[in-house]
């Protein structure tokens, strides 16, 4: 159950997303699709105040959905600060969630890993993303984590653009897709 503190954190995070991350104008998204706006969540996830709120809100959302997990992360680079924020929020709350980073491709040198950080093998994992349009980045992370032996239990994003990512991820990855905010909450209908 969401506490009054977390509800206040969620409201403040929404303000910061609207203020810092929503950029209006024609843009081409990583999916190749064109949009009339861009949600640059790195302006939020890497900002001192918002980063802590991201961790608190995402951790609460995942736990409120009844999902238990030991590690959180996703495809570099959008997911990197989200995973760190969730890890730090967990530690502040007395938990032990680790973060990880999924490279776009397995390294051909060193240890040859695609998933960096504490080993995800045999662990319940939440794949994170800042926002998703088609679900492609999250699905690439799911594939990398599964190859590394992790048990993906959910995909969670800060902002859902309502462009089919939820349906695609749930169908292809077979896990729940959670989001903290929909585009309607950002006034982007």
N, C-alpha and C positions, 0 to 999 in steps of 0.2 A: 504494500500500500504506500502510495506517495505521501510523504510528510509535507506539512505546510512549508518547511524550509525548501524542500525539493520543488514544490509548486512555485515558490518565489524564484528559485534558480531557473526554472524552466521559462517563466515569464521574462526574466531578465535576459536569458539567452536568446529568446525570440526577438527581443528589442535589438540586441547586438547583431543578430543575423540580418535583420531588416536594415539596420544602420550601416553595417560594415561590408556585408557580403553580396547584397543584391545590386547588380550592375545592369542598367537598362541599355538596350541597343542591340543591333543584329550581331550575333556571334555564331561561330561554328563550334559545336561541341565535340568532345573526343569520339563520340559515336558517329560523327560525320553529319549529324542532323543540324539544321539551322534553328536558332531560337531568337526571340525578341529580348531576351534577358539572359544574364549569366549569374550563377550563384557561385561566387568565389569563396568557398568556405575556408580556405587557408587564411583568409583575412580574419577569420574567427578562431580557428583551431590553433593558430600560432600567436594569438593575442593574449596578453597576460591574464586579464579577467575572464574572458570567454573560455579559454582553455580549461580552466577549473570547472566552469559550468558545464561544458561539453562532457567531461568525465562523469560528473555527478548525475546529469540528466540521462546519459546513455546507460550508465550502470544501473540506475533506478529502473529505467525502462526495461532492460533485459531481465533484471531480477523480478520485477513486477509481472513479467510474462511467465514466470515460473521456470526460467532457464538457468540451469546451473552450469558453470564453466570455469576452467582454470587458466585459459589463455585467450587473448583478444588481439587481433591485428588484421592486416589486409595487404592489398597490393600497394607497393610503394608508388606514389608518394602521398596521395590523398589520404590514405588510411594511417600513415605513420603517426601524425600527431594525435589522431583519434585514439589509437591503441595506447599511446603513452598517457593520454588524459584518463582513459578508463583504468589503466593500471594504477595511476596515482590516486584516483578517487577510491579505488578498492583498498589501497593501503591506508588512506585516511580513515576509511570506515572499518579498519581492522581486518580486511581481507587479504588474499594472497594471489590475486590475478596477475599473471605475467603478460607482457606484450611480445609481439613478434612482427616481423616484416617479411612480406613475400616479394621476392624479386620477380621481374617480368620474365626472366629466363634463368634456368639453373646456371650457376657459375661453372666455368670450364677450368678453373684453377683452385688452389687451396683445398678446402674440404668439399667443393663442388655442390654446395647447398643452394636451394632455391628459397627455403624458409630460414630466416636468420633470427637469432635470439635463443632463449631457452627452448629445448627440444619439445615439439608438440606431439610427438609420437605417443599414442595411447591416452592423450588428454582430450577433454571436451573443450572445443574451441568455438568462439564466436568470430565470424569474419565481419570486419568493420569497413565502412566506406564513408566518406564525407557526404556525397550525394551520388545518385545513380540515375542514369537516363535509360540505358538498355539493359543494365545488369552485367555487361561484359567484364568490367574490372573485378567485380565481386565474384563472378563465376570463375575467372582465371585464378583468383586467390583461393577459392574453394578447391579447385583442382590441384593447385600446388600444395595446399595443406593436407589434402587426402593422400597425395603421393608421398608426403613426409610422415604419414601414419597418424595424422590428427583426425579426431572425430568431430566434424563440423556439426554443431547443434542449432545454429541460427546464423542469419546474416542481418546486420543492423546498420542503418544509415542515419545520419543526422537529418537530412532533408530528402524527401521523396518527391521527384518531379512529376509523378503520376503519368509516366510515359511508357508503362509496361514492364519496368524492372521487377516489380513485386511478383507479377504473374510469371515472368520468365524464370526468375530465380527459384521460386517455389516449385515450378514444374521441372526444371532441369537439375537443380541441386537437391530437391526433396526435403528442404528445411524451411522453417518459418522465416519470413522477411519482416523485420520490424523497422519502424521509422519514428523519430521523435517529432518531426514536423512535416506536414504536407504543404505543397505549394499554395494551397488555398489559405493557410495560416499566414503566409508571407504576402498575401494580397496579389498573387500572381495568376489568378484564374483567367 
